[in-house]
Amino acid sequence: MKTEATEYTDTCEVAIVGAGDTGTAAAKVLSRDSNAKDIIIIEKYSRVATVNSHPLNNAQTSHEGDTETNYPVWHALEVRESAVYLRNFVDSINDPTLSQKRLRMVIGVNKKEVATLEDRYEKIKKHYLHLKLMYSDDIAKIEPNVTKGRNPKKPFCALVTTEGYIINYQRLAEELLKDARICNPKLRCMFNTEVLDVEKIDSGYVLKTSKGNIFAKVVEFAAGPYSLYFAHKLGYGRKYSILQVAGSFYSAGNWLKSKVYRTQVIGRPFAEIHGDPDILNMDDTRFGPTTKPIFYMERYHPETFHQYMEMKLVTTLRGIVTILWILLKRKLVWYVFKNFLFDLPVIGPALFLLEAKKIVPTLRYRDLKLRKGAGGVRPQIVNLETMDLEMGDSSIVGNNIIFNTTPSPGASVCLGNAHRDAKKIVEFLGPGYWFDEEKFQKELGSITQGEEA
């Protein structure tokens, strides 16, 4: 660790690396609810949320834990608290290009899945009063294409919530940044600026960027897989690596009004495909995402291959053995292979159709069109010590520095994570800095729709 600093292009109290939803939410909460105002956001691209927060690259879902059948109840309630912050914020904007409120459901299409949903409903219904358990006749009234053509002799049900928000997460980042700038005229944004390295010195950190060196007392990395990449450079989180999971989507035309999810396979970290209207065109139903590993930090950016190799997942014996063990332990070999096939011409849509018809039985091969150049990457955390996957989002807290990666539920918890991190950043800055919890809760914190904790 060095004790001296070179000349800086800029200096600040807090530097936030990444202007997706996580980074802009952090800037918004700090700017509005604390007295930490000397903030710089550093973003690699020319505008906010061009990578995984872009609407073409994610599920556009506000996850709340009620229809996520792979969440235990305690985790569902944790996610719900953060989702309420998000829900209240987008409701305050009231812009259909930002969010639209629809039904969201998770369906069970066989005896085992129906039993899973019935059991799930009994466990969580007191916490989610807007959630209902429905069977074929009632489902047909609200989403007829989900029941039309389905074998009436096979068990079928759904957990249905009225709080099914469809969100354009790029627009969300724009609104979060707009709010941050209104609350904090001192906030600076450096776009088209890539962070190349980070160095610890006695008084803080030096961020070496493509436009010069920036000094910050406190740093938050909100840059997806790059957060762990830079954590490694400073000696943090070395037991973790990242499995980059890319997801593609198919367009199919106008089939659904609601967000319709499949029941999650227990033990499988990757979501089953779902169907829903696209926030960019509500008359177009998307199906997806597919799931396949890639070896880039960013999809469609092969120049990021060498950085991914530094994550040591596929370049060390431990990493390779860990991946093989995960594939066998979680019975993912056929699942991963099948998802690779989904992106192929001719055979891909045919295989994908078999999965999509579990949501819309009357869907046809000619209806499906693979979206070219769409679909983002979920950075799935791998623990090299336990040789297993780490579920949910990940945060590493160091000496006056925070590293956030955002796998599922991703942007759904951006304001919850911002709330958590803002309090930690104020603590890092020391005496004279404060966070106004009452002000934050008054704006975003009330639970709506009669839900109980």
ZAMARGU-4260 file (C-alpha; in steps of 0.2 Angstrom, whole numbers, plus 5000, padded with zeros to 4 digits):
<rodrens>
0) 5000/5000/5000 | 5007/5017/4995 | 5006/5032/5006 | 5008/5045/4993 | 4997/5051/4978
5) 5001/5057/4961 | 4992/5071/4952 | 4973/5068/4950 | 4961/5072/4936 | 4948/5073/4950
10) 4945/5070/4968 | 4930/5066/4978 | 4923/5058/4994 | 4914/5044/4985 | 4917/5036/4968
15) 4904/5024/4961 | 4910/5013/4947 | 4896/5008/4935 | 4880/5018/4930 | 4868/5003/4929
20) 4854/5002/4941 | 4865/4997/4956 | 4876/5012/4954 | 4863/5025/4950 | 4852/5019/4965
25) 4868/5021/4976 | 4870/5039/4970 | 4851/5043/4972 | 4851/5037/4990 | 4867/5045/4995
30) 4862/5061/4987 | 4845/5062/4994 | 4847/5054/5011 | 4864/5058/5017 | 4876/5073/5018
35) 4889/5064/5007 | 4888/5075/4992 | 4905/5075/4984 | 4901/5060/4973 | 4908/5055/4956
40) 4900/5041/4945 | 4912/5033/4933 | 4904/5024/4918 | 4913/5015/4904 | 4899/5018/4891
45) 4891/5034/4884 | 4875/5033/4894 | 4867/5024/4909 | 4862/5006/4909 | 4868/5000/4892
50) 4874/4982/4898 | 4863/4971/4908 | 4851/4984/4914 | 4846/4987/4896 | 4828/4981/4892
55) 4834/4970/4878 | 4845/4961/4890 | 4835/4956/4905 | 4818/4949/4911 | 4811/4966/4915
60) 4804/4959/4931 | 4802/4966/4948 | 4806/4950/4958 | 4797/4951/4975 | 4799/4933/4981
65) 4781/4928/4980 | 4782/4919/4963 | 4800/4914/4965 | 4798/4896/4970 | 4817/4893/4972
70) 4817/4906/4987 | 4815/4900/5004 | 4802/4910/5014 | 4815/4920/5023 | 4824/4925/5007
75) 4808/4929/4999 | 4804/4942/5012 | 4821/4950/5011 | 4819/4952/4992 | 4801/4959/4995
80) 4807/4973/5006 | 4819/4979/4993 | 4806/4976/4979 | 4794/4987/4989 | 4807/5001/4988
85) 4808/4999/4969 | 4789/4998/4967 | 4786/5014/4977 | 4799/5023/4967 | 4792/5018/4950
90) 4774/5022/4956 | 4779/5039/4960 | 4786/5042/4942 | 4770/5035/4934 | 4777/5033/4917
95) 4772/5019/4906 | 4789/5019/4897 | 4797/5015/4914 | 4785/5003/4921 | 4768/4994/4918
100) 4758/4984/4931 | 4752/4968/4926 | 4748/4951/4933 | 4762/4940/4937 | 4760/4921/4939
105) 4770/4905/4941 | 4762/4890/4934 | 4763/4871/4939 | 4760/4860/4924 | 4761/4842/4932
110) 4757/4834/4948 | 4773/4837/4956 | 4774/4856/4951 | 4755/4858/4957 | 4760/4851/4974
115) 4775/4862/4975 | 4764/4878/4972 | 4750/4872/4984 | 4763/4870/4997 | 4771/4886/4993
120) 4755/4895/4994 | 4751/4889/5012 | 4768/4895/5018 | 4768/4912/5011 | 4750/4918/5009
125) 4750/4927/5025 | 4765/4938/5019 | 4758/4941/5002 | 4740/4946/5003 | 4738/4950/4985
130) 4744/4932/4980 | 4730/4919/4975 | 4731/4901/4971 | 4721/4898/4955 | 4716/4883/4944
135) 4711/4881/4926 | 4694/4889/4925 | 4700/4905/4934 | 4716/4906/4925 | 4707/4905/4908
140) 4697/4921/4913 | 4713/4931/4915 | 4726/4923/4903 | 4716/4912/4891 | 4731/4907/4880
145) 4739/4899/4895 | 4725/4886/4897 | 4719/4885/4879 | 4725/4868/4871 | 4730/4861/4888
150) 4726/4843/4892 | 4712/4845/4905 | 4716/4828/4913 | 4733/4834/4918 | 4735/4844/4935
155) 4737/4863/4932 | 4737/4878/4944 | 4746/4895/4946 | 4751/4907/4960 | 4745/4924/4954
160) 4749/4941/4960 | 4742/4958/4955 | 4759/4966/4959 | 4768/4960/4943 | 4778/4975/4938
165) 4786/4975/4921 | 4801/4988/4921 | 4812/4996/4909 | 4828/4995/4920 | 4837/5007/4908
170) 4823/5020/4911 | 4824/5016/4929 | 4843/5021/4929 | 4839/5037/4920 | 4826/5042/4933
175) 4837/5037/4948 | 4851/5048/4941 | 4839/5062/4937 | 4833/5062/4955 | 4851/5061/4962
180) 4856/5076/4952 | 4841/5086/4958 | 4846/5082/4976 | 4864/5084/4973 | 4870/5098/4961
185) 4888/5093/4965 | 4886/5075/4958 | 4898/5072/4943 | 4896/5059/4930 | 4911/5053/4919
190) 4904/5044/4904 | 4915/5035/4891 | 4928/5032/4905 | 4934/5015/4908 | 4942/5010/4925
195) 4958/5001/4921 | 4965/4998/4939 | 4963/5002/4957 | 4976/5006/4970 | 4975/5008/4989
200) 4984/5022/4997 | 4983/5028/5015 | 4970/5041/5013 | 4959/5032/5001 | 4960/5024/4983
205) 4966/5029/4966 | 4956/5024/4952 | 4966/5023/4936 | 4955/5027/4921 | 4956/5030/4903
210) 4954/5048/4906 | 4966/5050/4921 | 4968/5046/4939 | 4954/5049/4951 | 4956/5050/4970
215) 4941/5044/4981 | 4940/5042/5000 | 4927/5028/4998 | 4923/5018/4982 | 4908/5007/4978
220) 4910/4996/4963 | 4893/4993/4955 | 4900/4985/4939 | 4893/4967/4938 | 4907/4954/4936
225) 4920/4968/4935 | 4916/4971/4954 | 4924/4955/4958 | 4937/4957/4945 | 4943/4973/4954
230) 4940/4965/4971 | 4953/4952/4966 | 4966/4965/4962 | 4965/4972/4980 | 4965/4955/4988
235) 4947/4953/4992 | 4935/4939/4987 | 4949/4927/4981 | 4939/4912/4985 | 4925/4917/4973
240) 4925/4917/4954 | 4911/4920/4941 | 4902/4909/4929 | 4895/4920/4916 | 4878/4914/4910
245) 4871/4922/4895 | 4853/4922/4891 | 4844/4924/4874 | 4826/4928/4871 | 4813/4923/4857
250) 4799/4935/4851 | 4783/4927/4847 | 4769/4940/4844 | 4755/4944/4854 | 4751/4930/4866
255) 4751/4936/4884 | 4745/4950/4894 | 4754/4944/4910 | 4771/4939/4916 | 4770/4920/4916
260) 4784/4910/4925 | 4787/4891/4926 | 4790/4882/4943 | 4808/4882/4947 | 4817/4866/4947
265) 4824/4863/4965 | 4843/4864/4966 | 4844/4873/4949 | 4851/4891/4951 | 4845/4896/4933
270) 4827/4901/4930 | 4815/4891/4920 | 4810/4901/4904 | 4795/4913/4906 | 4784/4922/4894
275) 4779/4941/4895 | 4775/4957/4886 | 4790/4967/4881 | 4790/4984/4889 | 4797/4991/4873
280) 4782/4984/4863 | 4768/4977/4874 | 4760/4968/4859 | 4775/4957/4858 | 4777/4942/4869
285) 4795/4937/4874 | 4800/4919/4879 | 4816/4916/4888 | 4829/4918/4894 | 4840/4903/4888
290) 4855/4899/4898 | 4872/4896/4892 | 4890/4899/4899 | 4901/4911/4890 | 4919/4916/4893
295) 4918/4935/4891 | 4915/4948/4904 | 4902/4956/4893 | 4892/4947/4880 | 4896/4952/4862
300) 4912/4959/4868 | 4926/4946/4864 | 4939/4959/4869 | 4934/4955/4887 | 4940/4937/4885
305) 4957/4940/4893 | 4949/4949/4908 | 4937/4934/4911 | 4952/4922/4910 | 4959/4932/4925
310) 4944/4926/4936 | 4953/4909/4937 | 4937/4898/4934 | 4943/4889/4918 | 4962/4892/4920
315) 4965/4883/4936 | 4963/4865/4941 | 4953/4870/4956 | 4941/4880/4945 | 4939/4867/4932
320) 4936/4853/4945 | 4923/4865/4953 | 4913/4867/4937 | 4913/4849/4933 | 4907/4845/4951
325) 4893/4858/4950 | 4887/4851/4933 | 4886/4833/4940 | 4880/4838/4958 | 4866/4849/4952
330) 4862/4838/4937 | 4865/4852/4924 | 4874/4843/4910 | 4859/4840/4899 | 4852/4856/4904
335) 4867/4866/4899 | 4869/4856/4883 | 4851/4859/4878 | 4852/4878/4881 | 4867/4879/4869
340) 4856/4871/4856 | 4842/4884/4858 | 4853/4897/4849 | 4856/4886/4834 | 4846/4889/4818
345) 4831/4877/4813 | 4834/4865/4828 | 4835/4879/4841 | 4817/4885/4839 | 4811/4867/4837
350) 4818/4862/4854 | 4814/4879/4862 | 4796/4877/4856 | 4794/4861/4867 | 4798/4872/4882
355) 4788/4887/4877 | 4772/4876/4874 | 4772/4872/4893 | 4767/4890/4895 | 4757/4893/4879
360) 4751/4876/4872 | 4745/4882/4855 | 4762/4891/4851 | 4769/4886/4834 | 4786/4885/4827
365) 4783/4899/4815 | 4779/4910/4829 | 4796/4910/4837 | 4810/4922/4831 | 4827/4922/4840
370) 4831/4940/4845 | 4848/4943/4837 | 4860/4954/4848 | 4848/4954/4863 | 4851/4945/4880
375) 4863/4950/4893 | 4874/4940/4905 | 4871/4935/4923 | 4887/4934/4934 | 4884/4918/4944
380) 4895/4918/4959 | 4906/4902/4961 | 4913/4898/4978 | 4930/4889/4975 | 4931/4883/4993
385) 4914/4875/4994 | 4915/4870/4976 | 4897/4876/4973 | 4886/4891/4967 | 4882/4905/4978
390) 4864/4910/4976 | 4857/4928/4975 | 4867/4944/4974 | 4884/4946/4982 | 4892/4960/4991
395) 4910/4961/4998 | 4914/4975/5010 | 4933/4980/5012 | 4942/4994/5020 | 4932/5009/5014
400) 4927/5000/4998 | 4912/4990/4993 | 4911/4977/4978 | 4893/4973/4972 | 4889/4960/4959
405) 4871/4958/4954 | 4865/4941/4949 | 4846/4937/4951 | 4836/4946/4958 | 4848/4959/4951
410) 4840/4976/4948 | 4825/4972/4958 | 4835/4975/4974 | 4845/4990/4968 | 4837/5002/4980
415) 4838/4990/4995 | 4856/4987/4991 | 4858/5006/4990 | 4850/5008/5007 | 4862/4996/5015
420) 4877/5003/5006 | 4874/5021/5009 | 4874/5018/5028 | 4890/5009/5027 | 4898/5022/5016
425) 4893/5036/5029 | 4901/5025/5042 | 4917/5024/5031 | 4917/5043/5029 | 4918/5045/5048
430) 4912/5058/5060 | 4901/5072/5054 | 4893/5061/5041 | 4875/5055/5043 | 4861/5045/5035
435) 4843/5050/5037 | 4834/5033/5039 | 4817/5042/5043 | 4818/5052/5027 | 4822/5036/5016
440) 4808/5026/5024 | 4796/5040/5022 | 4799/5041/5003 | 4801/5023/4999 | 4798/5011/5014
445) 4780/5008/5016 | 4773/4991/5012 | 4758/4993/5001 | 4743/4982/4997 | 4740/4976/5014
450) 4755/4965/5015 | 4761/4959/5032 | 4779/4957/5037
</rodrens>
